[in-house]
Amino acid sequence: MPIYDCNPWDFYKPFLALSGGDMLVLCNHNTIARVIRIYPLRFSPFSRNTVVQVQHRNFIDYYEAYFFEDQVFTVSEYIEFSVKDMVNNALYPIESEIAYIMGQVGPDKSKASCALVLILQVLAGTRFIESRGESATISRTTVRISREGKVKIGTRRPNANHLG
């Protein structure tokens, strides 16, 4: 992951404050949404030499990090909903999301199959990270689901120097 010593706001436009202090930002001429998470440098679990990204289809992708004015800014993909958001707000997958999820399981179109795919994707991610001798926190807030139905594991505030 590229690491820069410059101001991230020269490249990203703040769009919306998210929970936990994260910021939804726009880039590429306002066509792509990303998430910027800001850490005070002295409390950051990251240093220029120790930022390691977990690369797996079931973990949120991190694109770059910026060290600027005693802060660390990480830039990641935006995955719209957590399981907690969906449960608390009675959000249910729309047809395209169900189609994406169903395409991963086969011809069975039941809700149980959707749930099974979600569980299997989370298990695939945890099995991958554990095979590396690490662990991931799995909770209603760290399991994220995109509008397309992709299931990814993220973090609220990492307490280690791994992103994912």
N, C-alpha and C positions, 0 to 999 in steps of 0.2 A: 504494500500500500504506500503510495507516495506521501511523504511528509514534507510540509513546507514551513518556512519561517517568514510568513507574511500575513496580511490582513485578509481573512476569508470573505469579509463583506465587500471586497473589491470584485468578487466573483459570484456572490450569492445575494439574492434580494429577499429580505425577511417578508414572510407572507402571513403566518399565523402562529401564535404562541400555543404550544401543546402542553399537555400535563407533564409534570415533573421538570419543568423548566426547559424542555426541548423546544426547538423552533423549526417550523415547517418553512422551507425556503424554496425559491425558484431559481433555476439556472437555465442555460442554453436559450436565451431570449424568451424567458418565462414559459418554456414548454415542458420542463421536467421539474417535478417536485422531489426534494430531498429533505432529510432531517439533519439539523445541526444540533449537536449536544455539546454543551460548554462545561468545562471543568476548570476550577482554579488550579494553576500549575502546582502549587505547593501541596494540594490535596489530591491531585490527579494520580490515578493508578498507572498513568502512562509516562514514558519518557521517550526521547527521540530514538533510543536504541531498543526499546522493548515493546513497541506496538506490534502485535501479531494478530493477523486476521484469520478467523476460522473460515475456510472456504468449503462450503457444502451447500447443496441446493435447499436445505431446510434451515439454514441460518441466514439472518439478515446480512446483506452485503454492505461492507464499509468501503468507501471509495478513496478517501484521503483524510489526512489530519493536518491541522494548522497549529503552530505554536506562535502565539501573538499576544503581546502585552500581559505576560504572566498568566495566560490561559491556554488550555488545549481545546481545540474545536474539532470534533469528529464529524464527518459527513457520511451519512448512510442512506440506503434506499428507504422509501416511505411505504410501509405496509399499513394499510388503513385501520384495521380493527384488531383489538385483542379479543380473546375469548370472553374476558370480563365485560368489554364494551357490548359484545353481542348478547350476552346473557342479561346484563343490567338494563339494556335498552330495547330488548326484544327485537334485535336485528336478526333477520333470517336471510339466508343466501337467496339471491335472485337466480333466475333461470340460467344465465351465462356462468355464474359461479358454480351452480350445481352441475352444469354440463362439464365444466373443467374438472371438477372433483370426480364425477362419474367416469370421465375418460381415463382416469387413473386406476379404476377398479374393474371395469368390465361391464357386461350387459345388465347386471342387477342395478335397478334404479331406486332402491329403497333408501329411506333416511338412515337406516342402520348402516348401509354401505358407505354413506357420506361420513358418518361418525367414525367408522372403521378406518377409512382413508386418512382422516384427520389424525387419529391415534397412531396409525402406522407411520405417517410422515414425522410425527413428533418422536416416535421410537427410533426411526432411522437416524434422525438428527442426534438423539442422545447416544445411540450406539456408536455413531461416528466419533463424537467428542470423547466418549469414554475409551474408545480404542486408542486415543492419543494420550491416555492417562490423565485426562482433565474431566471436569464436570460442568454441567449446565443447570441453571435454576429453571425449573419448569413450574409455571404457575398460570393462572388465568390472565395475568398481565403480560407475561413473556411469550406466550404462544399467540402469534399474530396471523391474521388471515387477510389476504389482499382481495380487492374487488374481483379479481380473476379467479379466486379460489385457491391461490397458492398458500401453503402453510409454512410459516417460518418461525424459528425461535430467535428471540431477541433478548435484550436486557433492559432493565429500567435504569439502573446505575451500576455499572460493573465494579466489582471490588477486586478484580484481578486485572492484569494487563492484556487480556484477550478480548477482542471484539467479535461479536457474533450473537 
